[in-house]
Amino acid sequence: MQILKQATLTMAPNAGGHFSEKNMNRPMTPPPPPFAKMEIVTARTAKGQAAVDRILNASIELLAHEGHAGLSMRKVAERLNMGLSAVQRHFPTWEALFQAMMTRVTAEYVRVFDEHLNETRASRLKQFENVLNYLVREIKRPVTQSLFAQLWALAQTNDYVRKIMMDMYEYERGVFEFFIAELNPGLDKKDIARRAGLMVTQIEGLMILIPQQTRFPTNMAGIEQLCIENIIALAHAPSAAAKVA
């Protein structure tokens, strides 16, 4: 995720999913992004928007490289050689700044997911594989590792951050649920949800093996491909009820 770039905020359109009457309770489209429920911070002028972008980029850098203790409105202002009031003009509170940061981070994920869902020449399976490969590449980036480690830490003690993180992961699980339902229409909603949750944790769990590194240890070379293969296999696996039958 190129988290320091401004992302295009778009909602994934209808991806043309086809479900039998038995499965009409499943999502017909990917889920709306978390920021669909949030206010997107914009400025009235180009100069003002440039200031908003600089503030958000600096805030993300501070959180990733100095930890959550380093993320304060005053430190953001100092990093940009701005007055505190200039930052507060766009973001009156710490919560407003944090929400805008998470919208910026999430938007890039949404853009990539949306891009793959609109690959009309690719099968649903290939689209899913492309999404998985993107996520695995992301967790191998030290800046992504740092950012999410700090977000997880904040979420343990801050209810506001916890809610935003839960919304983010709900969206990611929803994308996985969409693909699972498309690839394996015989599964019920509960089974799909459990599989999606397991898949998300499998990918993010890889981060504990490579803190601030871009490669896995030699004795685990190829583990990312094994992870993707296992996720694809789980998406296609029959339900427990089908196995008994």
C-alpha positions as CSV (number, residue, x, y, z in Angstrom):
1,M,0.0,0.0,0.0
2,Q,1.5,3.3,-1.0
3,I,0.1,4.9,2.1
4,L,1.8,8.2,1.7
5,K,0.1,8.9,-1.7
6,Q,-3.4,10.4,-2.0
7,A,-5.8,7.8,-3.0
8,T,-8.9,8.0,-5.2
9,L,-11.9,7.4,-3.0
10,T,-14.3,5.1,-5.0
11,M,-16.8,2.5,-4.0
12,A,-16.6,-0.8,-5.7
13,P,-19.4,-1.2,-8.2
14,N,-21.5,-4.2,-8.7
15,A,-19.1,-7.0,-9.7
16,G,-21.7,-9.2,-11.4
17,G,-21.9,-11.9,-8.8
18,H,-24.4,-14.7,-9.6
19,F,-26.1,-16.6,-6.7
20,S,-28.7,-19.3,-6.7
21,E,-32.0,-18.8,-4.9
22,K,-30.6,-20.8,-2.0
23,N,-27.9,-18.2,-1.4
24,M,-29.8,-15.0,-1.9
25,N,-28.8,-13.9,1.7
26,R,-25.2,-13.4,0.6
27,P,-23.7,-10.1,-0.6
28,M,-24.3,-9.5,-4.3
29,T,-21.5,-6.9,-4.3
30,P,-18.3,-6.3,-2.3
31,P,-19.0,-4.4,0.9
32,P,-18.9,-0.6,1.0
33,P,-15.6,0.8,2.3
34,P,-15.5,2.0,5.9
35,F,-15.0,5.6,4.9
36,A,-18.4,5.6,3.2
37,K,-19.7,6.3,6.7
38,M,-17.1,8.9,7.4
39,E,-16.7,12.5,6.5
40,I,-13.9,13.0,4.0
41,V,-11.7,15.9,4.8
42,T,-11.3,18.3,1.9
43,A,-10.3,22.0,1.6
44,R,-11.9,24.7,-0.4
45,T,-8.8,25.7,-2.2
46,A,-5.9,23.9,-3.9
47,K,-3.5,25.4,-1.3
48,G,-5.7,24.2,1.5
49,Q,-5.9,20.7,0.1
50,A,-2.1,20.6,-0.2
51,A,-1.9,21.5,3.5
52,V,-4.4,18.7,4.3
53,D,-2.3,16.2,2.4
54,R,0.9,17.3,4.0
55,I,-0.6,17.0,7.5
56,L,-2.0,13.5,6.8
57,N,1.3,12.3,5.3
58,A,3.3,13.7,8.2
59,S,0.9,12.1,10.7
60,I,1.2,8.7,9.1
61,E,5.0,9.0,9.0
62,L,5.0,10.0,12.7
63,L,2.8,7.1,13.7
64,A,4.8,4.5,11.7
65,H,8.3,5.7,12.7
66,E,7.9,7.2,16.2
67,G,5.0,5.2,17.6
68,H,1.6,6.3,18.9
69,A,3.3,8.3,21.6
70,G,4.8,10.5,18.9
71,L,1.4,11.3,17.3
72,S,0.2,14.6,18.6
73,M,-1.2,17.6,16.9
74,R,1.8,19.7,18.2
75,K,4.4,17.2,16.9
76,V,2.7,17.2,13.5
77,A,2.9,21.0,13.4
78,E,6.5,21.0,14.4
79,R,7.4,18.4,11.7
80,L,5.9,20.6,9.1
81,N,7.1,23.9,10.5
82,M,3.5,25.0,10.8
83,G,1.7,26.7,13.7
84,L,-0.5,24.4,15.8
85,S,-3.5,26.6,14.8
86,A,-2.8,25.9,11.1
87,V,-3.2,22.1,11.8
88,Q,-6.3,22.6,13.9
89,R,-7.9,24.7,11.2
90,H,-8.3,21.5,9.2
91,F,-8.4,19.0,12.1
92,P,-9.9,20.5,15.2
93,T,-9.3,17.4,17.3
94,W,-6.9,14.5,17.5
95,E,-9.8,12.2,16.7
96,A,-10.6,14.1,13.5
97,L,-7.0,13.8,12.5
98,F,-6.8,10.1,13.2
99,Q,-10.0,9.4,11.3
100,A,-8.7,11.2,8.3
101,M,-5.5,9.3,8.5
102,M,-7.3,6.0,8.6
103,T,-9.5,7.1,5.7
104,R,-6.3,7.8,3.7
105,V,-4.8,4.4,4.6
106,T,-7.9,2.4,3.9
107,A,-8.6,4.2,0.6
108,E,-5.6,2.8,-1.1
109,Y,-6.6,-0.7,-0.1
110,V,-10.1,0.0,-1.5
111,R,-8.7,1.4,-4.7
112,V,-6.6,-1.8,-5.3
113,F,-9.5,-4.1,-4.4
114,D,-11.7,-2.2,-6.7
115,E,-9.1,-2.3,-9.5
116,H,-8.9,-6.1,-9.3
117,L,-12.6,-6.6,-9.1
118,N,-12.9,-4.7,-12.4
119,E,-10.4,-6.8,-14.2
120,T,-13.0,-8.1,-16.7
121,R,-10.6,-10.4,-18.4
122,A,-9.7,-12.2,-15.2
123,S,-11.7,-14.9,-13.6
124,R,-13.0,-14.5,-10.0
125,L,-10.3,-16.9,-8.9
126,K,-7.6,-14.8,-10.6
127,Q,-9.0,-11.6,-9.1
128,F,-8.9,-13.2,-5.7
129,E,-5.3,-14.4,-6.2
130,N,-4.3,-10.9,-7.3
131,V,-5.8,-9.4,-4.1
132,L,-4.0,-12.0,-2.0
133,N,-0.7,-11.3,-3.7
134,Y,-1.1,-7.6,-3.1
135,L,-1.8,-8.0,0.6
136,V,1.2,-10.3,1.0
137,R,3.5,-7.8,-0.7
138,E,2.1,-5.1,1.6
139,I,2.9,-7.0,4.8
140,K,6.5,-7.4,3.7
141,R,7.0,-3.6,3.7
142,P,8.6,-2.3,6.9
143,V,6.5,0.9,6.9
144,T,3.3,-1.2,6.7
145,Q,4.6,-3.4,9.6
146,S,5.3,-0.4,11.7
147,L,2.1,1.4,11.0
148,F,-0.1,-1.6,11.9
149,A,1.9,-2.5,14.9
150,Q,1.2,1.0,16.3
151,L,-2.5,0.8,15.3
152,W,-2.9,-2.5,17.1
153,A,-1.2,-1.0,20.2
154,L,-3.5,2.0,20.2
155,A,-6.6,-0.1,19.7
156,Q,-5.9,-1.9,23.0
157,T,-6.4,1.2,25.1
158,N,-8.3,3.7,22.9
159,D,-12.0,2.9,22.2
160,Y,-12.1,5.4,19.3
161,V,-9.2,3.7,17.5
162,R,-10.5,0.3,18.3
163,K,-13.8,1.1,16.6
164,I,-12.1,2.4,13.5
165,M,-9.8,-0.7,13.3
166,M,-12.8,-3.0,13.7
167,D,-14.5,-1.2,10.8
168,M,-11.4,-1.6,8.7
169,Y,-11.1,-5.3,9.4
170,E,-14.9,-5.8,8.9
171,Y,-14.5,-4.4,5.4
172,E,-11.5,-6.6,4.6
173,R,-13.3,-9.7,5.8
174,G,-16.3,-8.6,3.7
175,V,-14.1,-8.6,0.6
176,F,-12.9,-12.1,1.4
177,E,-16.5,-13.2,2.0
178,F,-17.5,-11.9,-1.4
179,F,-14.8,-14.0,-3.1
180,I,-15.5,-17.1,-1.1
181,A,-19.2,-16.9,-1.9
182,E,-18.4,-16.5,-5.6
183,L,-16.0,-19.4,-5.6
184,N,-17.9,-21.7,-3.4
185,P,-21.7,-21.0,-3.6
186,G,-22.6,-24.1,-1.6
187,L,-21.4,-22.6,1.7
188,D,-23.7,-20.9,4.2
189,K,-23.2,-17.4,5.5
190,K,-21.7,-18.5,8.9
191,D,-19.1,-20.8,7.2
192,I,-18.1,-18.0,4.8
193,A,-17.6,-15.5,7.6
194,R,-15.4,-17.9,9.6
195,R,-13.3,-18.7,6.6
196,A,-12.8,-15.1,5.8
197,G,-11.7,-14.3,9.3
198,L,-9.2,-17.1,9.3
199,M,-7.8,-16.0,5.9
200,V,-7.3,-12.4,7.1
201,T,-5.4,-13.6,10.2
202,Q,-3.3,-15.9,8.2
203,I,-2.0,-13.1,6.0
204,E,-1.5,-10.5,8.8
205,G,0.0,-13.2,11.0
206,L,3.0,-13.4,8.6
207,M,4.1,-10.0,9.9
208,I,5.3,-11.5,13.2
209,L,7.9,-13.5,11.3
210,I,9.5,-10.5,9.6
211,P,9.6,-7.5,11.9
212,Q,11.1,-4.6,10.0
213,Q,12.3,-7.0,7.2
214,T,11.3,-7.6,3.6
215,R,12.3,-11.3,3.4
216,F,11.3,-14.3,5.4
217,P,14.1,-16.4,7.1
218,T,15.8,-18.9,4.7
219,N,14.2,-21.9,6.4
220,M,10.7,-20.3,5.7
221,A,11.4,-19.3,2.1
222,G,8.2,-19.6,0.1
223,I,5.9,-19.4,3.1
224,E,3.9,-16.5,1.5
225,Q,3.1,-18.6,-1.5
226,L,2.1,-21.5,0.8
227,C,-0.2,-19.1,2.6
228,I,-1.9,-18.0,-0.6
229,E,-2.3,-21.7,-1.7
230,N,-3.9,-22.6,1.6
231,I,-6.3,-19.7,1.5
232,I,-7.4,-20.7,-2.1
233,A,-7.8,-24.3,-0.9
234,L,-9.9,-23.2,2.1
235,A,-12.1,-21.0,-0.2
236,H,-12.9,-24.1,-2.4
237,A,-13.2,-26.6,0.5
238,P,-16.7,-28.2,0.9
239,S,-18.7,-27.4,4.0
240,A,-18.6,-29.8,6.9
241,A,-22.2,-30.8,6.2
242,A,-21.3,-31.7,2.6
243,K,-18.4,-33.9,3.8
244,V,-20.7,-35.8,6.1
245,A,-23.3,-36.3,3.3
